[in-house]
Amino acid sequence: MSAPAPSPLAIVDAEPLPRQEEVLTEAALAFVAELHRRFTPRRDELLARRAERRAEIARTSTLDFLPETAAIRADDSWRVAPCPPALQDRRVEITGPTDRKMTINALNSGAKIWLADFEDASAPTWENVVLGQINLADAYTRNIDFTDPASGKSYALRPNDELATVVMRPRGWHLNERHLQVDGQPVPGALVDFGLYFFHNAQRLLDLGKGPYFYLPKTESHLEARLWNEVFVFAQDYVGIPQGTVRATVLIETITAAYEMEEILYELRDHASGLNAGRWDYLFSIVKNFRDGGAKFVLPDRNAVTMTAPFMRAYTELLVRTCHKRGAHAIGGMAAFIPSRRDAEVNKVAFEKVRADKDREAGDGFDGSWVAHPDLVPIAMESFDKVLGEKPNQKDRLREDVHVEAADLIAVDSLDAKPTYPGLVNAVQVGIRYIEAWLRGLGAVAIFNLMEDAATAEISRSQIWQWINAGVEFENGEKATPELARKVAAEELQNIRSELGEEAFAAGHWQQAHDLLLEVSLDEDYADFLTLPAYEQLKG
């Protein structure tokens, strides 16, 4: 008797969307279902392994380079695959969600790369998940002209040779997509985002002289990178394109991954393009993993932890050295400033900070860097042009002068700064304002002239949690307590009500956002990701 046919992938509790049939074709859904059957069991094992490793860090309050992979690190002979032409020059990358207007503006921005974000800059509503895929496909077929209904302004793509190359970021391994299920089980969001995009666009991108390129978020170990590599190998065979067509850049945004950078590149070596050094998720990961490590792991205000902090400098310099040793691109962090249309002085000060930051990255050997707004593209471009000139990158700068010990990466107490009461207020403000927008389906939100995404909400709630649990005393004599956090949150809610007026306040999700921030900031059990309980409350 023959085996029963596999159960098809089911669309569950999802309102039909215009043109969804273009993305959710029978063939594409069959591919995503096959990805799920083959790879979700291993994904589940790796998520369980994260918890085991966290328990070990709680016990030891330390991390080290892995003894079992020492031979990979010691072997100087291996390199990642040669870089495809479309990814040789990555000196400025713009990031943002895949709504229609952003898609056009990012591609037209003058940046070399657009990080098309289905992860931290996108709240995973069904509409965002599906329409984002439609927008990218429309961009590749040049069917994406757009008129803003509010302003009447029209947007259209520049010629193909002037457009940024797309590097798409799917959701992290920990997030599921509740609207797509196999045998009653949700499919990992990572496999949904990757699968739909790859299935529809891999050959189309090759025909355009580019390829299916990806940013891999929230990676915690080389074993998670190995799983991605297995996904890529299977996917390329499935659609019949050459092995090695996929290219992946891994965000080193967890403290555990920082100890496995070479191993991550090694696992992905046929598909690796580079590594990226970010700030907020990395700091969030330090708090998460060392939250019971005592006073020496207490971070000061997030804005006091710049990339020049000794432990952050160790991380970024090690990343550049590791990448260039293995022939990969090293991509720097985000300039999140959103220019003001009203205050030229604010812009002048901020632009100088952005310029100094990008000058430092270019001088340290990075091959490129991120910006959040098109107005920052020329500033970052100038910083890298000064160093690179006509060269597409500086992978020939091996940074053999860099020597980083395991302890250097977690020397948080090497930073001469302390938590402050204004820092607590800012964490509450950003947390409430960001979560409220996320619950409305917005993942990238301008707050106080900075582009905030889920990573900044994570560091905000983590710092509130950490300061309370560490019994921090602020400079004004007040102690970090649940009561103080509730008082600050209540004041912020009232300030927002006054700022918006009763009608606009009532139309938002402000009380819900306030309650969720306090839940994840004050619960004794620290939630691994804010977005997990938030997704339960996300409509659509």
Secondary structure as UniProt FT lines:
FT   STRAND          10..11
FT   TURN            18..19
FT   HELIX           20..23
FT   HELIX           26..60
FT   HELIX           67..69
FT   HELIX           70..74
FT   TURN            76..77
FT   HELIX           85..87
FT   STRAND          92..97
FT   HELIX           100..107
FT   STRAND          113..117
FT   TURN            120..121
FT   HELIX           126..140
FT   TURN            141..142
FT   STRAND          146..147
FT   TURN            149..151
FT   STRAND          154..155
FT   HELIX           160..162
FT   STRAND          165..169
FT   TURN            173..174
FT   STRAND          176..182
FT   TURN            183..184
FT   STRAND          185..188
FT   HELIX           189..207
FT   TURN            208..209
FT   STRAND          213..216
FT   HELIX           222..239
FT   TURN            243..244
FT   STRAND          247..252
FT   HELIX           255..258
FT   TURN            259..260
FT   HELIX           261..267
FT   TURN            268..271
FT   STRAND          272..277
FT   HELIX           280..289
FT   TURN            290..292
FT   HELIX           295..297
FT   HELIX           302..304
FT   TURN            307..308
FT   HELIX           310..325
FT   TURN            326..327
FT   STRAND          329..335
FT   HELIX           344..364
FT   STRAND          368..371
FT   HELIX           374..376
FT   HELIX           377..388
FT   TURN            389..390
FT   TURN            395..396
FT   TURN            400..401
FT   HELIX           406..410
FT   HELIX           412..414
FT   HELIX           421..439
FT   TURN            440..441
FT   STRAND          445..447
FT   TURN            448..449
FT   STRAND          450..452
FT   HELIX           454..469
FT   TURN            470..471
FT   TURN            475..476
FT   HELIX           482..500
FT   HELIX           502..507
FT   TURN            508..509
FT   HELIX           510..522
FT   HELIX           531..537
//
